[in-house]
Each structure stands twice: as C-alpha cells, then as structure tokens.
Amino acid sequence: MHDNFSGKTALITGSSKGIGLSIAKALYKQNCKIALNSKNENELKLAASELPGAIYLAGDVTQPKEAQRIVSDVVKLFGKLDILICNVGGSQSVLPGEETFEEWQRIFSLNLWSTTNMVEASFKDLEKTAGAIVCISSICGLEVIKNAPVTYSSAKAALNAYVKGIARPLGEKGIRINAVAPGNILFDDSVWFRKLNDNKIAVEDMIKTDVSLGRFGKPEEVANLVVYLASDLASFSTGAIWTLDGGQVHS
C-alpha cells in the first residue's frame, strides 16, 4: 500500500500511546511523515523516539486556539497536511443518573470538541491536498452498551452524527471523513486492562458471551482499518461509521 502514501503527511491527535500510537506506527510503516500530539510532552517525546523523523506537538486540542496552533505548526514544518486522525477521547465518567453539567461539558470536550476543533482548524490545508480525516469513535455511540457511561455514549453518538453531517460540505472541498467505532480494545493501561486486573473472570465471561469472536481487539487492528480509510483504496468512502468490534453490536 506504500504508493498510496508516498510523500504524505499525517497528524494524529492523542498519539502518545495506545490506539493513537499504533495508528502513527502503521502510517509510519507506509512511509508517511508523522506528527504526534497529546497533552503530555514527556510521553510524546518517548513515542517520537520510536519513529525516527517524526515530530511531536504538545497541546490540548479541546481548545480551539491550541488546535489551530498545532495544525499551523505541522504545515510550517512539513509544508502541508494530507491526513488528520482524530483520536482524543476518554470513556471514564460518572455512573448513569449521576451526570452533572460540568461532567457533560468535560466528556463532550474530550470526545466531540477535540474533533470539531481539529477539523475546523485543518480543513483549508486538507482542501489543498484533497486530504482524508479519520475519527476514532466507539460502539457506545451506536447502541446501548451495558454499564457504559451515558455521557460518553451520548458524546460518541454526537461524534458519529457530526461525521455523517459534515461529510457533504467537506466532500465539496475534496476532503473525505470517516469514523471507526471500535469495541473492546485491550492494551497496557487501557480501561479493559484495568478491568481485567479488577475482575478477570467477569470480564472474560462478558467477552465470551457478548463478542462473536470471543476475544478483545488489538490497537493494531484498529490501526489497519484507519490506514485503509486514509488511503486511496477507500476513495469512495466518506461519512461512514466503520464498526470494528468482533461482532458485538447488533444495530
């Protein structure tokens, strides 16, 4: 697939570890120039050390001015932007029925504004390259998932609606946007990593019962789908939410 990415640049938010770093590594293997982003500069520096030639830009993309600065810096350093991966998010929240205004704001900031800010900051540069955007959503935005926070599920549902709704105006500028909705993805220090440590038997029973393939997903599997969606092989896909959950959701 290397020819699809020859000379292209990619900015991946939330990419100091986990799914975001796996996406960065997968695009790097395709010869993309990589720009990493998260709020933690020390973690970014460590991640960039695994990708010789990659740059990193610390900053909080839930803030519009920070998002604009990060995109501007990438274009200054690389000369252009071809691919934007919006991976900032977070599922930890309050129990259903305990929501507050402040918690709604926090979760929507992490899971929706982080994407809308980046798209708004980058669309003029992506228009110049007929670029591609891939957003990382969740199956919690597709249907009711037992024990999932209502705030998180609502924010991801809103993200999915945004991807579908913005596809037409972006498409008129030659930009594609899609989302990947992963299910249960296991990696070090992930939510599922901690849940396994807390109650391994209950978690393993849930996976066997609810997931058709009977296992967790891997960050690399998410990354493989993201690479496809960012490539010319997916040139007719936009406004789509691609489910990657081992057969868990049924809607």
C-alpha positions as CSV (number, residue, x, y, z in Angstrom):
1,M,0.0,0.0,0.0
2,H,3.1,2.3,0.2
3,D,2.3,4.1,-3.1
4,N,-0.9,5.4,-1.5
5,F,1.1,7.4,1.0
6,S,4.1,8.5,-1.0
7,G,5.1,11.9,0.2
8,K,2.1,12.3,2.5
9,T,2.0,13.9,6.0
10,A,-0.3,12.7,8.8
11,L,-1.2,14.4,12.1
12,I,-2.5,12.0,14.8
13,T,-4.1,13.5,17.9
14,G,-3.9,11.6,21.2
15,S,-1.0,9.6,19.8
16,S,1.5,9.3,22.7
17,K,0.3,5.7,23.5
18,G,-2.4,3.1,22.9
19,I,-4.6,3.2,19.8
20,G,-3.2,6.6,18.6
21,L,0.4,5.5,18.8
22,S,-0.5,2.3,16.9
23,I,-2.1,4.3,14.2
24,A,1.0,6.5,14.0
25,K,3.3,3.5,13.7
26,A,1.1,1.9,11.0
27,L,1.1,5.1,8.9
28,Y,4.9,5.4,9.5
29,K,5.4,2.0,8.1
30,Q,3.6,3.2,5.0
31,N,6.2,6.0,4.6
32,C,4.1,8.8,5.9
33,K,5.7,11.8,7.6
34,I,4.2,11.7,11.1
35,A,3.2,14.4,13.6
36,L,2.3,13.2,17.0
37,N,0.1,15.1,19.5
38,S,-1.1,14.8,23.1
39,K,-1.1,17.0,26.2
40,N,1.9,15.1,27.8
41,E,5.2,16.2,26.3
42,N,7.3,13.6,28.1
43,E,5.1,10.8,26.7
44,L,5.2,12.4,23.3
45,K,9.0,12.6,23.3
46,L,9.2,8.9,24.2
47,A,6.7,7.9,21.5
48,A,8.5,10.0,18.8
49,S,11.8,8.2,19.7
50,E,10.2,5.1,18.2
51,L,9.6,6.8,14.9
52,P,12.8,8.5,13.6
53,G,11.9,11.7,11.7
54,A,8.5,12.1,13.4
55,I,7.7,15.4,15.1
56,Y,5.6,16.0,18.2
57,L,3.5,18.9,19.3
58,A,2.2,19.0,22.8
59,G,-1.2,20.8,23.2
60,D,-4.8,20.4,24.3
61,V,-7.0,20.1,21.1
62,T,-10.1,20.6,23.1
63,Q,-9.2,24.2,23.0
64,P,-9.8,25.8,19.5
65,K,-6.7,28.1,19.6
66,E,-4.5,25.1,20.6
67,A,-5.9,23.1,17.7
68,Q,-5.2,25.9,15.3
69,R,-1.6,26.3,16.6
70,I,-0.9,22.6,16.2
71,V,-2.2,22.4,12.6
72,S,-0.3,25.6,11.7
73,D,3.0,24.2,13.2
74,V,2.6,20.9,11.3
75,V,2.1,22.8,8.0
76,K,5.1,25.0,8.7
77,L,7.3,22.0,9.5
78,F,6.1,19.6,6.8
79,G,4.8,22.1,4.2
80,K,1.3,20.5,4.0
81,L,-1.2,18.2,5.7
82,D,-2.7,15.2,3.9
83,I,-4.2,13.1,6.7
84,L,-5.8,14.0,10.0
85,I,-6.6,11.3,12.6
86,C,-8.8,12.5,15.5
87,N,-8.1,10.1,18.4
88,V,-8.5,12.2,21.5
89,G,-11.2,10.8,23.8
90,G,-12.0,9.3,27.1
91,S,-14.7,7.0,28.5
92,Q,-14.2,7.3,32.2
93,S,-17.2,9.2,33.7
94,V,-19.9,9.0,36.3
95,L,-22.5,6.3,36.7
96,P,-25.8,6.7,34.8
97,G,-28.0,9.1,36.8
98,E,-25.1,11.0,38.4
99,E,-24.4,13.3,35.5
100,T,-23.8,17.0,36.1
101,F,-23.5,20.0,33.8
102,E,-19.7,20.1,34.4
103,E,-19.3,16.4,33.6
104,W,-21.3,16.7,30.4
105,Q,-19.0,19.6,29.4
106,R,-15.9,17.6,30.2
107,I,-16.9,14.5,28.3
108,F,-18.2,16.3,25.3
109,S,-15.0,18.4,25.2
110,L,-12.9,15.2,25.1
111,N,-14.9,13.2,22.7
112,L,-16.5,15.8,20.4
113,W,-14.9,19.3,20.6
114,S,-11.5,17.7,20.2
115,T,-12.6,16.5,16.8
116,T,-14.6,19.5,15.7
117,N,-11.8,21.9,16.7
118,M,-9.2,19.9,14.6
119,V,-11.5,19.6,11.6
120,E,-12.2,23.4,11.6
121,A,-8.5,24.2,12.1
122,S,-7.3,22.0,9.3
123,F,-9.9,21.9,6.5
124,K,-8.3,24.7,4.5
125,D,-5.0,22.8,4.4
126,L,-6.7,19.5,3.7
127,E,-8.6,21.1,0.9
128,K,-5.3,21.8,-0.8
129,T,-4.2,18.2,-0.7
130,A,-7.7,16.5,-1.2
131,G,-7.0,15.1,2.2
132,A,-8.6,12.4,4.5
133,I,-9.9,12.6,8.0
134,V,-10.5,9.5,10.2
135,C,-12.1,9.9,13.6
136,I,-12.0,7.3,16.4
137,S,-15.4,6.8,17.8
138,S,-16.9,3.8,19.8
139,I,-19.6,1.2,19.6
140,C,-21.1,3.0,22.6
141,G,-22.2,5.7,20.1
142,L,-24.1,3.0,18.1
143,E,-26.3,1.3,20.6
144,V,-26.8,1.0,24.4
145,I,-23.8,-0.9,25.8
146,K,-24.3,-2.2,29.3
147,N,-22.5,-0.2,32.0
148,A,-21.2,2.4,29.6
149,P,-21.5,6.0,30.9
150,V,-24.4,7.9,29.4
151,T,-22.2,10.9,28.9
152,Y,-19.6,9.0,26.9
153,S,-22.2,7.2,24.8
154,S,-24.0,10.4,24.0
155,A,-20.8,12.2,23.1
156,K,-19.8,9.4,20.7
157,A,-23.3,9.3,19.2
158,A,-22.9,13.0,18.6
159,L,-19.5,12.4,17.0
160,N,-21.0,9.9,14.6
161,A,-23.7,12.3,13.7
162,Y,-21.1,15.0,13.1
163,V,-19.1,12.7,10.8
164,K,-22.1,11.9,8.7
165,G,-23.3,15.5,8.6
166,I,-20.0,17.2,7.8
167,A,-19.2,14.7,5.0
168,R,-21.1,16.6,2.3
169,P,-19.6,20.1,2.9
170,L,-16.1,18.5,3.3
171,G,-16.7,16.4,0.2
172,E,-17.4,19.5,-1.8
173,K,-13.9,20.6,-0.9
174,G,-12.4,17.2,-1.9
175,I,-12.0,16.0,1.6
176,R,-13.1,12.6,2.9
177,I,-14.1,12.0,6.5
178,N,-14.9,8.6,8.1
179,A,-15.0,7.2,11.6
180,V,-14.0,3.9,13.2
181,A,-16.1,2.6,16.1
182,P,-14.0,0.1,18.0
183,G,-15.4,-2.3,20.5
184,N,-13.3,-3.7,23.4
185,I,-9.6,-2.9,22.6
186,L,-7.0,-4.2,25.0
187,F,-3.6,-2.7,25.6
188,D,-1.4,-1.7,28.6
189,D,-3.1,0.7,30.9
190,S,-6.4,0.7,28.9
191,V,-9.8,0.7,30.6
192,W,-10.1,-3.0,29.8
193,F,-6.6,-3.7,31.1
194,R,-7.6,-2.3,34.5
195,K,-11.0,-4.1,34.5
196,L,-9.2,-7.4,33.8
197,N,-7.0,-6.7,36.8
198,D,-10.0,-5.9,39.0
199,N,-12.2,-8.9,37.9
200,K,-10.7,-11.2,35.3
201,I,-13.4,-13.9,35.4
202,A,-16.3,-11.4,35.0
203,V,-14.6,-9.6,32.1
204,E,-13.6,-12.8,30.3
205,D,-17.2,-14.2,30.7
206,M,-18.6,-11.0,29.2
207,I,-16.2,-11.2,26.2
208,K,-17.2,-14.8,25.5
209,T,-20.9,-14.0,25.9
210,D,-21.2,-10.7,24.0
211,V,-18.5,-10.8,21.4
212,S,-18.9,-13.1,18.4
213,L,-15.2,-13.7,18.0
214,G,-14.8,-14.3,21.7
215,R,-11.8,-12.0,22.3
216,F,-10.5,-8.5,22.7
217,G,-9.4,-6.4,19.8
218,K,-5.9,-5.1,19.4
219,P,-4.8,-1.5,18.7
220,E,-3.0,-2.7,15.6
221,E,-6.3,-4.0,14.2
222,V,-7.8,-0.5,14.6
223,A,-4.8,1.0,13.0
224,N,-5.1,-1.3,10.0
225,L,-8.6,-0.1,9.3
226,V,-7.6,3.5,9.8
227,V,-4.7,3.2,7.3
228,Y,-7.2,1.7,4.8
229,L,-9.7,4.6,5.3
230,A,-6.9,7.2,4.9
231,S,-5.7,5.6,1.7
232,D,-6.8,5.9,-1.9
233,L,-8.2,2.4,-1.6
234,A,-11.1,3.9,0.3
235,S,-11.5,6.8,-2.1
236,F,-15.3,6.3,-2.4
237,S,-15.9,6.2,1.4
238,T,-17.0,9.2,3.3
239,G,-19.5,9.9,6.1
240,A,-19.3,6.3,7.1
241,I,-19.0,4.8,10.6
242,W,-17.0,1.6,10.3
243,T,-17.7,-0.9,13.2
244,L,-14.7,-2.9,14.5
245,D,-15.9,-4.9,17.5
246,G,-15.6,-8.6,16.8
247,G,-19.3,-8.9,16.2
248,Q,-20.6,-7.3,19.4
249,V,-23.2,-4.7,18.4
250,H,-26.4,-5.7,16.5
251,S,-27.9,-2.5,15.3
